[in-house]
């Protein structure tokens, strides 16, 4: 069973050997004992395995990324389309 949680500033994925491609395909890093990433963007790819608190953290972080991008574009620059936090999945 795959589990995703947040600890010590990282998203940590625990899974069996047979399930290892799930975090690997989400760009998590293997350190010899566990899969991990500091990126909420990569964690969003496997958010369905997250506990409630971790899921809320991932969504909040990804929404901030979208907000910063919109601020960086400035009010005078046209948008090609609306950006959603789902663009990072």
PDB file with one MODEL, atoms N, CA, C and O in Angstrom:
MODEL        1
ATOM      1  N   UNK A   1       0.838  -1.178   0.000  1.00  0.00           N
ATOM      2  CA  UNK A   1       0.000   0.000   0.000  1.00  0.00           C
ATOM      3  C   UNK A   1       0.887   1.248   0.000  1.00  0.00           C
ATOM      4  O   UNK A   1       1.835   1.348   0.779  1.00  0.00           O
ATOM      5  N   UNK A   2       0.574   2.169  -0.859  1.00  0.00           N
ATOM      6  CA  UNK A   2       1.353   3.393  -0.995  1.00  0.00           C
ATOM      7  C   UNK A   2       0.841   4.432  -0.005  1.00  0.00           C
ATOM      8  O   UNK A   2      -0.366   4.622   0.149  1.00  0.00           O
ATOM      9  N   UNK A   3       1.779   5.102   0.665  1.00  0.00           N
ATOM     10  CA  UNK A   3       1.447   6.166   1.617  1.00  0.00           C
ATOM     11  C   UNK A   3       2.328   7.375   1.309  1.00  0.00           C
ATOM     12  O   UNK A   3       3.520   7.237   1.033  1.00  0.00           O
ATOM     13  N   UNK A   4       1.721   8.560   1.361  1.00  0.00           N
ATOM     14  CA  UNK A   4       2.458   9.801   1.154  1.00  0.00           C
ATOM     15  C   UNK A   4       2.219  10.704   2.347  1.00  0.00           C
ATOM     16  O   UNK A   4       1.073  10.987   2.695  1.00  0.00           O
ATOM     17  N   UNK A   5       3.292  11.158   2.975  1.00  0.00           N
ATOM     18  CA  UNK A   5       3.157  12.083   4.097  1.00  0.00           C
ATOM     19  C   UNK A   5       4.296  13.104   4.069  1.00  0.00           C
ATOM     20  O   UNK A   5       5.265  12.962   3.323  1.00  0.00           O
ATOM     21  N   UNK A   6       4.151  14.128   4.896  1.00  0.00           N
ATOM     22  CA  UNK A   6       5.112  15.222   4.960  1.00  0.00           C
ATOM     23  C   UNK A   6       5.865  15.138   6.276  1.00  0.00           C
ATOM     24  O   UNK A   6       5.254  15.080   7.343  1.00  0.00           O
ATOM     25  N   UNK A   7       7.179  15.131   6.205  1.00  0.00           N
ATOM     26  CA  UNK A   7       7.988  15.121   7.422  1.00  0.00           C
ATOM     27  C   UNK A   7       9.319  15.821   7.175  1.00  0.00           C
ATOM     28  O   UNK A   7       9.957  15.626   6.140  1.00  0.00           O
ATOM     29  N   UNK A   8       9.719  16.626   8.127  1.00  0.00           N
ATOM     30  CA  UNK A   8      11.005  17.323   8.101  1.00  0.00           C
ATOM     31  C   UNK A   8      11.268  18.047   6.780  1.00  0.00           C
ATOM     32  O   UNK A   8      12.364  17.969   6.226  1.00  0.00           O
ATOM     33  N   UNK A   9      10.251  18.753   6.285  1.00  0.00           N
ATOM     34  CA  UNK A   9      10.416  19.563   5.086  1.00  0.00           C
ATOM     35  C   UNK A   9      10.394  18.809   3.776  1.00  0.00           C
ATOM     36  O   UNK A   9      10.748  19.366   2.736  1.00  0.00           O
ATOM     37  N   UNK A  10       9.979  17.533   3.806  1.00  0.00           N
ATOM     38  CA  UNK A  10       9.952  16.735   2.587  1.00  0.00           C
ATOM     39  C   UNK A  10       8.669  15.926   2.504  1.00  0.00           C
ATOM     40  O   UNK A  10       8.065  15.576   3.517  1.00  0.00           O
ATOM     41  N   UNK A  11       8.270  15.638   1.274  1.00  0.00           N
ATOM     42  CA  UNK A  11       7.167  14.705   1.042  1.00  0.00           C
ATOM     43  C   UNK A  11       7.804  13.320   0.922  1.00  0.00           C
ATOM     44  O   UNK A  11       8.698  13.107   0.104  1.00  0.00           O
ATOM     45  N   UNK A  12       7.339  12.400   1.733  1.00  0.00           N
ATOM     46  CA  UNK A  12       7.921  11.062   1.790  1.00  0.00           C
ATOM     47  C   UNK A  12       6.880  10.042   1.352  1.00  0.00           C
ATOM     48  O   UNK A  12       5.749  10.041   1.837  1.00  0.00           O
ATOM     49  N   UNK A  13       7.275   9.184   0.436  1.00  0.00           N
ATOM     50  CA  UNK A  13       6.387   8.139  -0.067  1.00  0.00           C
ATOM     51  C   UNK A  13       6.908   6.785   0.389  1.00  0.00           C
ATOM     52  O   UNK A  13       8.067   6.437   0.164  1.00  0.00           O
ATOM     53  N   UNK A  14       6.028   6.031   1.032  1.00  0.00           N
ATOM     54  CA  UNK A  14       6.359   4.671   1.446  1.00  0.00           C
ATOM     55  C   UNK A  14       5.563   3.711   0.578  1.00  0.00           C
ATOM     56  O   UNK A  14       4.354   3.869   0.409  1.00  0.00           O
ATOM     57  N   UNK A  15       6.244   2.721   0.033  1.00  0.00           N
ATOM     58  CA  UNK A  15       5.567   1.762  -0.834  1.00  0.00           C
ATOM     59  C   UNK A  15       6.372   0.470  -0.896  1.00  0.00           C
ATOM     60  O   UNK A  15       7.523   0.416  -0.463  1.00  0.00           O
ATOM     61  N   UNK A  16       5.751  -0.556  -1.438  1.00  0.00           N
ATOM     62  CA  UNK A  16       6.434  -1.836  -1.619  1.00  0.00           C
ATOM     63  C   UNK A  16       7.348  -1.754  -2.846  1.00  0.00           C
ATOM     64  O   UNK A  16       7.278  -0.808  -3.631  1.00  0.00           O
ATOM     65  N   UNK A  17       8.189  -2.747  -2.987  1.00  0.00           N
ATOM     66  CA  UNK A  17       9.091  -2.812  -4.136  1.00  0.00           C
ATOM     67  C   UNK A  17       8.289  -2.837  -5.440  1.00  0.00           C
ATOM     68  O   UNK A  17       8.663  -2.182  -6.413  1.00  0.00           O
ATOM     69  N   UNK A  18       7.203  -3.581  -5.458  1.00  0.00           N
ATOM     70  CA  UNK A  18       6.376  -3.691  -6.664  1.00  0.00           C
ATOM     71  C   UNK A  18       5.711  -2.371  -7.040  1.00  0.00           C
ATOM     72  O   UNK A  18       5.353  -2.176  -8.202  1.00  0.00           O
ATOM     73  N   UNK A  19       5.541  -1.472  -6.092  1.00  0.00           N
ATOM     74  CA  UNK A  19       4.884  -0.184  -6.335  1.00  0.00           C
ATOM     75  C   UNK A  19       5.875   0.954  -6.581  1.00  0.00           C
ATOM     76  O   UNK A  19       5.463   2.105  -6.721  1.00  0.00           O
ATOM     77  N   UNK A  20       7.141   0.658  -6.635  1.00  0.00           N
ATOM     78  CA  UNK A  20       8.192   1.679  -6.678  1.00  0.00           C
ATOM     79  C   UNK A  20       8.111   2.621  -7.878  1.00  0.00           C
ATOM     80  O   UNK A  20       8.619   3.741  -7.819  1.00  0.00           O
ATOM     81  N   UNK A  21       7.483   2.181  -8.954  1.00  0.00           N
ATOM     82  CA  UNK A  21       7.404   3.030 -10.137  1.00  0.00           C
ATOM     83  C   UNK A  21       6.461   4.224  -9.934  1.00  0.00           C
ATOM     84  O   UNK A  21       6.567   5.218 -10.653  1.00  0.00           O
ATOM     85  N   UNK A  22       5.550   4.136  -8.972  1.00  0.00           N
ATOM     86  CA  UNK A  22       4.637   5.255  -8.709  1.00  0.00           C
ATOM     87  C   UNK A  22       5.429   6.481  -8.254  1.00  0.00           C
ATOM     88  O   UNK A  22       5.332   7.525  -8.900  1.00  0.00           O
ATOM     89  N   UNK A  23       6.207   6.404  -7.173  1.00  0.00           N
ATOM     90  CA  UNK A  23       6.988   7.594  -6.793  1.00  0.00           C
ATOM     91  C   UNK A  23       8.104   7.916  -7.790  1.00  0.00           C
ATOM     92  O   UNK A  23       8.430   9.084  -7.999  1.00  0.00           O
ATOM     93  N   UNK A  24       8.674   6.911  -8.389  1.00  0.00           N
ATOM     94  CA  UNK A  24       9.743   7.156  -9.364  1.00  0.00           C
ATOM     95  C   UNK A  24       9.216   7.971 -10.545  1.00  0.00           C
ATOM     96  O   UNK A  24       9.865   8.922 -10.980  1.00  0.00           O
ATOM     97  N   UNK A  25       8.051   7.605 -11.063  1.00  0.00           N
ATOM     98  CA  UNK A  25       7.464   8.335 -12.188  1.00  0.00           C
ATOM     99  C   UNK A  25       6.989   9.730 -11.795  1.00  0.00           C
ATOM    100  O   UNK A  25       6.774  10.578 -12.661  1.00  0.00           O
ATOM    101  N   UNK A  26       6.824   9.974 -10.491  1.00  0.00           N
ATOM    102  CA  UNK A  26       6.435  11.303 -10.000  1.00  0.00           C
ATOM    103  C   UNK A  26       7.671  12.144  -9.654  1.00  0.00           C
ATOM    104  O   UNK A  26       7.550  13.196  -9.026  1.00  0.00           O
ATOM    105  N   UNK A  27       8.847  11.684 -10.061  1.00  0.00           N
ATOM    106  CA  UNK A  27      10.118  12.406  -9.865  1.00  0.00           C
ATOM    107  C   UNK A  27      10.576  12.445  -8.408  1.00  0.00           C
ATOM    108  O   UNK A  27      11.317  13.350  -8.026  1.00  0.00           O
ATOM    109  N   UNK A  28      10.156  11.496  -7.600  1.00  0.00           N
ATOM    110  CA  UNK A  28      10.682  11.384  -6.242  1.00  0.00           C
ATOM    111  C   UNK A  28      12.080  10.771  -6.330  1.00  0.00           C
ATOM    112  O   UNK A  28      12.406  10.082  -7.297  1.00  0.00           O
ATOM    113  N   UNK A  29      12.893  11.025  -5.321  1.00  0.00           N
ATOM    114  CA  UNK A  29      14.266  10.513  -5.276  1.00  0.00           C
ATOM    115  C   UNK A  29      14.356   9.363  -4.280  1.00  0.00           C
ATOM    116  O   UNK A  29      13.726   9.396  -3.223  1.00  0.00           O
ATOM    117  N   UNK A  30      15.137   8.357  -4.619  1.00  0.00           N
ATOM    118  CA  UNK A  30      15.375   7.222  -3.748  1.00  0.00           C
ATOM    119  C   UNK A  30      16.719   7.423  -3.062  1.00  0.00           C
ATOM    120  O   UNK A  30      17.730   7.631  -3.732  1.00  0.00           O
ATOM    121  N   UNK A  31      16.742   7.362  -1.726  1.00  0.00           N
ATOM    122  CA  UNK A  31      18.000   7.553  -1.006  1.00  0.00           C
ATOM    123  C   UNK A  31      18.532   6.259  -0.407  1.00  0.00           C
ATOM    124  O   UNK A  31      19.443   6.278   0.421  1.00  0.00           O
ATOM    125  N   UNK A  32      17.961   5.137  -0.827  1.00  0.00           N
ATOM    126  CA  UNK A  32      18.388   3.847  -0.311  1.00  0.00           C
ATOM    127  C   UNK A  32      17.444   3.288   0.734  1.00  0.00           C
ATOM    128  O   UNK A  32      17.450   2.086   1.002  1.00  0.00           O
ATOM    129  N   UNK A  33      16.635   4.149   1.323  1.00  0.00           N
ATOM    130  CA  UNK A  33      15.680   3.697   2.331  1.00  0.00           C
ATOM    131  C   UNK A  33      14.259   4.190   2.081  1.00  0.00           C
ATOM    132  O   UNK A  33      13.297   3.589   2.558  1.00  0.00           O
ATOM    133  N   UNK A  34      14.127   5.302   1.321  1.00  0.00           N
ATOM    134  CA  UNK A  34      12.792   5.865   1.101  1.00  0.00           C
ATOM    135  C   UNK A  34      12.777   6.758  -0.134  1.00  0.00           C
ATOM    136  O   UNK A  34      13.818   7.213  -0.609  1.00  0.00           O
ATOM    137  N   UNK A  35      11.565   6.997  -0.642  1.00  0.00           N
ATOM    138  CA  UNK A  35      11.348   7.917  -1.742  1.00  0.00           C
ATOM    139  C   UNK A  35      10.974   9.267  -1.163  1.00  0.00           C
ATOM    140  O   UNK A  35      10.164   9.325  -0.238  1.00  0.00           O
ATOM    141  N   UNK A  36      11.540  10.365  -1.677  1.00  0.00           N
ATOM    142  CA  UNK A  36      11.236  11.682  -1.125  1.00  0.00           C
ATOM    143  C   UNK A  36      11.441  12.783  -2.155  1.00  0.00           C
ATOM    144  O   UNK A  36      12.160  12.609  -3.139  1.00  0.00           O
ATOM    145  N   UNK A  37      10.790  13.929  -1.907  1.00  0.00           N
ATOM    146  CA  UNK A  37      10.964  15.135  -2.707  1.00  0.00           C
ATOM    147  C   UNK A  37      10.599  16.346  -1.856  1.00  0.00           C
ATOM    148  O   UNK A  37       9.801  16.234  -0.925  1.00  0.00           O
ATOM    149  N   UNK A  38      11.168  17.479  -2.166  1.00  0.00           N
ATOM    150  CA  UNK A  38      10.788  18.729  -1.511  1.00  0.00           C
ATOM    151  C   UNK A  38       9.745  19.482  -2.335  1.00  0.00           C
ATOM    152  O   UNK A  38       9.193  20.483  -1.878  1.00  0.00           O
ATOM    153  N   UNK A  39       9.478  19.004  -3.537  1.00  0.00           N
ATOM    154  CA  UNK A  39       8.606  19.696  -4.476  1.00  0.00           C
ATOM    155  C   UNK A  39       7.134  19.312  -4.317  1.00  0.00           C
ATOM    156  O   UNK A  39       6.763  18.144  -4.439  1.00  0.00           O
ATOM    157  N   UNK A  40       6.312  20.314  -4.044  1.00  0.00           N
ATOM    158  CA  UNK A  40       4.861  20.077  -3.997  1.00  0.00           C
ATOM    159  C   UNK A  40       4.340  19.733  -5.390  1.00  0.00           C
ATOM    160  O   UNK A  40       3.367  18.991  -5.523  1.00  0.00           O
ATOM    161  N   UNK A  41       4.981  20.264  -6.421  1.00  0.00           N
ATOM    162  CA  UNK A  41       4.565  19.947  -7.798  1.00  0.00           C
ATOM    163  C   UNK A  41       4.678  18.460  -8.072  1.00  0.00           C
ATOM    164  O   UNK A  41       3.781  17.876  -8.679  1.00  0.00           O
ATOM    165  N   UNK A  42       5.760  17.839  -7.638  1.00  0.00           N
ATOM    166  CA  UNK A  42       5.930  16.407  -7.859  1.00  0.00           C
ATOM    167  C   UNK A  42       5.018  15.616  -6.932  1.00  0.00           C
ATOM    168  O   UNK A  42       4.468  14.590  -7.333  1.00  0.00           O
ATOM    169  N   UNK A  43       4.855  16.076  -5.712  1.00  0.00           N
ATOM    170  CA  UNK A  43       3.963  15.382  -4.774  1.00  0.00           C
ATOM    171  C   UNK A  43       2.517  15.401  -5.266  1.00  0.00           C
ATOM    172  O   UNK A  43       1.751  14.476  -5.000  1.00  0.00           O
ATOM    173  N   UNK A  44       2.151  16.464  -5.986  1.00  0.00           N
ATOM    174  CA  UNK A  44       0.797  16.555  -6.519  1.00  0.00           C
ATOM    175  C   UNK A  44       0.493  15.404  -7.470  1.00  0.00           C
ATOM    176  O   UNK A  44      -0.661  14.997  -7.600  1.00  0.00           O
ATOM    177  N   UNK A  45       1.506  14.883  -8.129  1.00  0.00           N
ATOM    178  CA  UNK A  45       1.304  13.777  -9.064  1.00  0.00           C
ATOM    179  C   UNK A  45       0.781  12.519  -8.376  1.00  0.00           C
ATOM    180  O   UNK A  45       0.127  11.694  -9.015  1.00  0.00           O
ATOM    181  N   UNK A  46       1.060  12.362  -7.083  1.00  0.00           N
ATOM    182  CA  UNK A  46       0.584  11.176  -6.362  1.00  0.00           C
ATOM    183  C   UNK A  46      -0.213  11.578  -5.115  1.00  0.00           C
ATOM    184  O   UNK A  46      -0.222  10.863  -4.113  1.00  0.00           O
ATOM    185  N   UNK A  47      -0.871  12.720  -5.196  1.00  0.00           N
ATOM    186  CA  UNK A  47      -1.625  13.253  -4.057  1.00  0.00           C
ATOM    187  C   UNK A  47      -2.715  12.300  -3.574  1.00  0.00           C
ATOM    188  O   UNK A  47      -3.117  12.365  -2.412  1.00  0.00           O
ATOM    189  N   UNK A  48      -3.195  11.426  -4.435  1.00  0.00           N
ATOM    190  CA  UNK A  48      -4.261  10.500  -4.033  1.00  0.00           C
ATOM    191  C   UNK A  48      -3.807   9.533  -2.937  1.00  0.00           C
ATOM    192  O   UNK A  48      -4.648   8.900  -2.298  1.00  0.00           O
ATOM    193  N   UNK A  49      -2.507   9.407  -2.709  1.00  0.00           N
ATOM    194  CA  UNK A  49      -1.985   8.522  -1.658  1.00  0.00           C
ATOM    195  C   UNK A  49      -1.674   9.261  -0.361  1.00  0.00           C
ATOM    196  O   UNK A  49      -1.235   8.650   0.614  1.00  0.00           O
ATOM    197  N   UNK A  50      -1.897  10.567  -0.345  1.00  0.00           N
ATOM    198  CA  UNK A  50      -1.532  11.406   0.801  1.00  0.00           C
ATOM    199  C   UNK A  50      -2.559  11.323   1.920  1.00  0.00           C
ATOM    200  O   UNK A  50      -3.749  11.113   1.687  1.00  0.00           O
ATOM    201  N   UNK A  51      -2.061  11.496   3.146  1.00  0.00           N
ATOM    202  CA  UNK A  51      -2.979  11.635   4.276  1.00  0.00           C
ATOM    203  C   UNK A  51      -3.621  13.011   4.194  1.00  0.00           C
ATOM    204  O   UNK A  51      -3.199  13.854   3.402  1.00  0.00           O
ATOM    205  N   UNK A  52      -4.626  13.233   4.999  1.00  0.00           N
ATOM    206  CA  UNK A  52      -5.437  14.455   4.905  1.00  0.00           C
ATOM    207  C   UNK A  52      -4.611  15.747   5.025  1.00  0.00           C
ATOM    208  O   UNK A  52      -4.764  16.660   4.213  1.00  0.00           O
ATOM    209  N   UNK A  53      -3.746  15.817   6.028  1.00  0.00           N
ATOM    210  CA  UNK A  53      -2.926  17.013   6.237  1.00  0.00           C
ATOM    211  C   UNK A  53      -1.939  17.252   5.110  1.00  0.00           C
ATOM    212  O   UNK A  53      -1.724  18.392   4.701  1.00  0.00           O
ATOM    213  N   UNK A  54      -1.345  16.191   4.611  1.00  0.00           N
ATOM    214  CA  UNK A  54      -0.381  16.301   3.517  1.00  0.00           C
ATOM    215  C   UNK A  54      -1.074  16.748   2.239  1.00  0.00           C
ATOM    216  O   UNK A  54      -0.545  17.574   1.495  1.00  0.00           O
ATOM    217  N   UNK A  55      -2.249  16.205   1.988  1.00  0.00           N
ATOM    218  CA  UNK A  55      -3.012  16.589   0.799  1.00  0.00           C
ATOM    219  C   UNK A  55      -3.334  18.080   0.827  1.00  0.00           C
ATOM    220  O   UNK A  55      -3.200  18.763  -0.188  1.00  0.00           O
ATOM    221  N   UNK A  56      -3.755  18.583   1.976  1.00  0.00           N
ATOM    222  CA  UNK A  56      -4.069  20.010   2.108  1.00  0.00           C
ATOM    223  C   UNK A  56      -2.824  20.861   1.873  1.00  0.00           C
ATOM    224  O   UNK A  56      -2.903  21.903   1.223  1.00  0.00           O
ATOM    225  N   UNK A  57      -1.681  20.431   2.392  1.00  0.00           N
ATOM    226  CA  UNK A  57      -0.419  21.163   2.221  1.00  0.00           C
ATOM    227  C   UNK A  57      -0.028  21.222   0.751  1.00  0.00           C
ATOM    228  O   UNK A  57       0.362  22.281   0.258  1.00  0.00           O
ATOM    229  N   UNK A  58      -0.124  20.114   0.053  1.00  0.00           N
ATOM    230  CA  UNK A  58       0.253  20.055  -1.363  1.00  0.00           C
ATOM    231  C   UNK A  58      -0.616  21.006  -2.183  1.00  0.00           C
ATOM    232  O   UNK A  58      -0.107  21.778  -2.995  1.00  0.00           O
ATOM    233  N   UNK A  59      -1.918  20.944  -1.967  1.00  0.00           N
ATOM    234  CA  UNK A  59      -2.841  21.794  -2.724  1.00  0.00           C
ATOM    235  C   UNK A  59      -2.581  23.266  -2.436  1.00  0.00           C
ATOM    236  O   UNK A  59      -2.573  24.088  -3.353  1.00  0.00           O
ATOM    237  N   UNK A  60      -2.369  23.602  -1.167  1.00  0.00           N
ATOM    238  CA  UNK A  60      -2.090  24.986  -0.778  1.00  0.00           C
ATOM    239  C   UNK A  60      -0.810  25.496  -1.454  1.00  0.00           C
ATOM    240  O   UNK A  60      -0.785  26.609  -1.979  1.00  0.00           O
ATOM    241  N   UNK A  61       0.240  24.687  -1.439  1.00  0.00           N
ATOM    242  CA  UNK A  61       1.516  25.082  -2.048  1.00  0.00           C
ATOM    243  C   UNK A  61       1.370  25.282  -3.557  1.00  0.00           C
ATOM    244  O   UNK A  61       1.901  26.246  -4.109  1.00  0.00           O
ATOM    245  N   UNK A  62       0.661  24.389  -4.216  1.00  0.00           N
ATOM    246  CA  UNK A  62       0.496  24.494  -5.664  1.00  0.00           C
ATOM    247  C   UNK A  62      -0.368  25.692  -6.039  1.00  0.00           C
ATOM    248  O   UNK A  62      -0.136  26.311  -7.077  1.00  0.00           O
ATOM    249  N   UNK A  63      -1.344  26.026  -5.232  1.00  0.00           N
ATOM    250  CA  UNK A  63      -2.152  27.215  -5.484  1.00  0.00           C
ATOM    251  C   UNK A  63      -1.290  28.469  -5.363  1.00  0.00           C
ATOM    252  O   UNK A  63      -1.473  29.417  -6.126  1.00  0.00           O
ATOM    253  N   UNK A  64      -0.361  28.487  -4.422  1.00  0.00           N
ATOM    254  CA  UNK A  64       0.551  29.636  -4.280  1.00  0.00           C
ATOM    255  C   UNK A  64       1.439  29.788  -5.507  1.00  0.00           C
ATOM    256  O   UNK A  64       1.717  30.909  -5.933  1.00  0.00           O
ATOM    257  N   UNK A  65       1.882  28.689  -6.072  1.00  0.00           N
ATOM    258  CA  UNK A  65       2.712  28.741  -7.280  1.00  0.00           C
ATOM    259  C   UNK A  65       1.948  29.442  -8.393  1.00  0.00           C
ATOM    260  O   UNK A  65       2.490  30.306  -9.082  1.00  0.00           O
ATOM    261  N   UNK A  66       0.688  29.066  -8.563  1.00  0.00           N
ATOM    262  CA  UNK A  66      -0.147  29.682  -9.599  1.00  0.00           C
ATOM    263  C   UNK A  66      -0.315  31.172  -9.318  1.00  0.00           C
ATOM    264  O   UNK A  66      -0.222  31.986 -10.236  1.00  0.00           O
ATOM    265  N   UNK A  67      -0.561  31.541  -8.057  1.00  0.00           N
ATOM    266  CA  UNK A  67      -0.731  32.946  -7.690  1.00  0.00           C
ATOM    267  C   UNK A  67       0.533  33.747  -7.985  1.00  0.00           C
ATOM    268  O   UNK A  67       0.444  34.857  -8.509  1.00  0.00           O
ATOM    269  N   UNK A  68       1.699  33.213  -7.662  1.00  0.00           N
ATOM    270  CA  UNK A  68       2.950  33.919  -7.936  1.00  0.00           C
ATOM    271  C   UNK A  68       3.159  34.101  -9.436  1.00  0.00           C
ATOM    272  O   UNK A  68       3.626  35.151  -9.879  1.00  0.00           O
ATOM    273  N   UNK A  69       2.818  33.090 -10.209  1.00  0.00           N
ATOM    274  CA  UNK A  69       2.959  33.209 -11.662  1.00  0.00           C
ATOM    275  C   UNK A  69       2.057  34.307 -12.207  1.00  0.00           C
ATOM    276  O   UNK A  69       2.458  35.071 -13.085  1.00  0.00           O
ATOM    277  N   UNK A  70       0.847  34.381 -11.688  1.00  0.00           N
ATOM    278  CA  UNK A  70      -0.081  35.414 -12.136  1.00  0.00           C
ATOM    279  C   UNK A  70       0.428  36.803 -11.755  1.00  0.00           C
ATOM    280  O   UNK A  70       0.297  37.746 -12.535  1.00  0.00           O
ATOM    281  N   UNK A  71       1.002  36.932 -10.573  1.00  0.00           N
ATOM    282  CA  UNK A  71       1.573  38.218 -10.165  1.00  0.00           C
ATOM    283  C   UNK A  71       2.762  38.592 -11.039  1.00  0.00           C
ATOM    284  O   UNK A  71       2.928  39.758 -11.398  1.00  0.00           O
ATOM    285  N   UNK A  72       3.575  37.626 -11.378  1.00  0.00           N
ATOM    286  CA  UNK A  72       4.756  37.875 -12.191  1.00  0.00           C
ATOM    287  C   UNK A  72       4.390  38.336 -13.596  1.00  0.00           C
ATOM    288  O   UNK A  72       5.141  39.089 -14.216  1.00  0.00           O
ATOM    289  N   UNK A  73       3.254  37.895 -14.098  1.00  0.00           N
ATOM    290  CA  UNK A  73       2.825  38.288 -15.438  1.00  0.00           C
ATOM    291  C   UNK A  73       2.428  39.760 -15.468  1.00  0.00           C
ATOM    292  O   UNK A  73       2.524  40.398 -16.516  1.00  0.00           O
ATOM    293  N   UNK A  74       1.984  40.309 -14.344  1.00  0.00           N
ATOM    294  CA  UNK A  74       1.600  41.709 -14.281  1.00  0.00           C
ATOM    295  C   UNK A  74       0.234  41.970 -14.892  1.00  0.00           C
ATOM    296  O   UNK A  74      -0.267  41.169 -15.681  1.00  0.00           O
ATOM    297  N   UNK A  75      -0.370  43.104 -14.521  1.00  0.00           N
ATOM    298  CA  UNK A  75      -1.720  43.393 -15.000  1.00  0.00           C
ATOM    299  C   UNK A  75      -1.796  43.745 -16.482  1.00  0.00           C
ATOM    300  O   UNK A  75      -2.855  43.580 -17.088  1.00  0.00           O
ATOM    301  N   UNK A  76      -0.721  44.220 -17.080  1.00  0.00           N
ATOM    302  CA  UNK A  76      -0.761  44.649 -18.467  1.00  0.00           C
ATOM    303  C   UNK A  76      -0.487  43.559 -19.479  1.00  0.00           C
ATOM    304  O   UNK A  76      -0.666  43.764 -20.679  1.00  0.00           O
ATOM    305  N   UNK A  77      -0.059  42.411 -19.010  1.00  0.00           N
ATOM    306  CA  UNK A  77       0.295  41.344 -19.934  1.00  0.00           C
ATOM    307  C   UNK A  77      -0.899  40.414 -20.148  1.00  0.00           C
ATOM    308  O   UNK A  77      -1.552  40.018 -19.183  1.00  0.00           O
ATOM    309  N   UNK A  78      -1.188  40.065 -21.394  1.00  0.00           N
ATOM    310  CA  UNK A  78      -2.326  39.173 -21.650  1.00  0.00           C
ATOM    311  C   UNK A  78      -2.023  37.737 -21.233  1.00  0.00           C
ATOM    312  O   UNK A  78      -0.884  37.277 -21.313  1.00  0.00           O
ATOM    313  N   UNK A  79      -3.052  37.052 -20.793  1.00  0.00           N
ATOM    314  CA  UNK A  79      -2.926  35.651 -20.436  1.00  0.00           C
ATOM    315  C   UNK A  79      -3.349  34.804 -21.630  1.00  0.00           C
ATOM    316  O   UNK A  79      -4.297  35.138 -22.340  1.00  0.00           O
ATOM    317  N   UNK A  80      -2.639  33.711 -21.838  1.00  0.00           N
ATOM    318  CA  UNK A  80      -3.034  32.808 -22.908  1.00  0.00           C
ATOM    319  C   UNK A  80      -4.294  32.050 -22.506  1.00  0.00           C
ATOM    320  O   UNK A  80      -5.205  31.869 -23.314  1.00  0.00           O
ATOM    321  N   UNK A  81      -4.337  31.613 -21.261  1.00  0.00           N
ATOM    322  CA  UNK A  81      -5.496  30.906 -20.729  1.00  0.00           C
ATOM    323  C   UNK A  81      -5.401  30.931 -19.220  1.00  0.00           C
ATOM    324  O   UNK A  81      -4.360  31.269 -18.657  1.00  0.00           O
ATOM    325  N   UNK A  82      -6.486  30.574 -18.573  1.00  0.00           N
ATOM    326  CA  UNK A  82      -6.481  30.529 -17.126  1.00  0.00           C
ATOM    327  C   UNK A  82      -5.571  29.409 -16.642  1.00  0.00           C
ATOM    328  O   UNK A  82      -5.584  28.315 -17.206  1.00  0.00           O
ATOM    329  N   UNK A  83      -4.792  29.667 -15.616  1.00  0.00           N
ATOM    330  CA  UNK A  83      -3.917  28.668 -15.039  1.00  0.00           C
ATOM    331  C   UNK A  83      -4.600  28.061 -13.826  1.00  0.00           C
ATOM    332  O   UNK A  83      -5.239  28.758 -13.037  1.00  0.00           O
ATOM    333  N   UNK A  84      -4.460  26.794 -13.697  1.00  0.00           N
ATOM    334  CA  UNK A  84      -5.052  26.063 -12.579  1.00  0.00           C
ATOM    335  C   UNK A  84      -3.964  25.325 -11.835  1.00  0.00           C
ATOM    336  O   UNK A  84      -2.928  25.006 -12.418  1.00  0.00           O
ATOM    337  N   UNK A  85      -4.169  25.051 -10.581  1.00  0.00           N
ATOM    338  CA  UNK A  85      -3.181  24.258  -9.833  1.00  0.00           C
ATOM    339  C   UNK A  85      -3.077  22.868 -10.416  1.00  0.00           C
ATOM    340  O   UNK A  85      -2.084  22.180 -10.177  1.00  0.00           O
ATOM    341  N   UNK A  86      -4.081  22.426 -11.183  1.00  0.00           N
ATOM    342  CA  UNK A  86      -4.028  21.104 -11.801  1.00  0.00           C
ATOM    343  C   UNK A  86      -3.034  21.052 -12.959  1.00  0.00           C
ATOM    344  O   UNK A  86      -2.672  19.967 -13.416  1.00  0.00           O
ATOM    345  N   UNK A  87      -2.587  22.222 -13.440  1.00  0.00           N
ATOM    346  CA  UNK A  87      -1.587  22.249 -14.503  1.00  0.00           C
ATOM    347  C   UNK A  87      -0.273  21.633 -14.039  1.00  0.00           C
ATOM    348  O   UNK A  87       0.580  21.300 -14.862  1.00  0.00           O
ATOM    349  N   UNK A  88      -0.107  21.481 -12.757  1.00  0.00           N
ATOM    350  CA  UNK A  88       1.155  20.962 -12.210  1.00  0.00           C
ATOM    351  C   UNK A  88       1.078  19.493 -11.865  1.00  0.00           C
ATOM    352  O   UNK A  88       1.978  18.963 -11.214  1.00  0.00           O
ATOM    353  N   UNK A  89       0.034  18.835 -12.281  1.00  0.00           N
ATOM    354  CA  UNK A  89      -0.082  17.397 -11.990  1.00  0.00           C
ATOM    355  C   UNK A  89       0.516  16.574 -13.098  1.00  0.00           C
ATOM    356  O   UNK A  89       0.510  15.345 -13.027  1.00  0.00           O
TER     357      UNK A  89
ENDMDL
END
